[in-house]
Amino acid sequence: MPLAKVAVSAAVDETKKKDVLKRLSLSIAEKIGKPEKYVQTIFEANVPMTFAGTFEPAASLEIKSIGGLSPSVCKGLSEACCGLLQKELGIPEERIYIVFSDIEASSWGWNGTTFG
């Protein structure tokens, strides 16, 4: 049930998107301690955005989960995600924001029901 939405201001080819999504999925599963079969990742490229008042390359991530987002896990995810986007897409880590949200199981639907 972890969900990661990535939006970047740069254009990114489909092969690179898929590679980043797969690596992000695995990293999130490992860091949160949830089976990867429940992890969903979404990637939007070429999204108009500013960061610090400029249009230089930037990224925004939302990571949601039912539990598992302790302060130490969030710090590890921030390091892993920022490092991945910098290495693979050339987006400086200081131009990436990540919002972490812990969601109640009853507020997350799947397979015609909810997790709680």
ABEGO torsion letter per residue (X at the ends): XBBBBBBBABBBBAAAAAAAAAAAAAAAAAAAGBBAAABBBBBBBGBBBBBGGBABBBBBBBBBBBEGBBAAAAAAAAAAAAAAAAAAAGBBAAABBBBBBBBBAAABBBGGBBAX
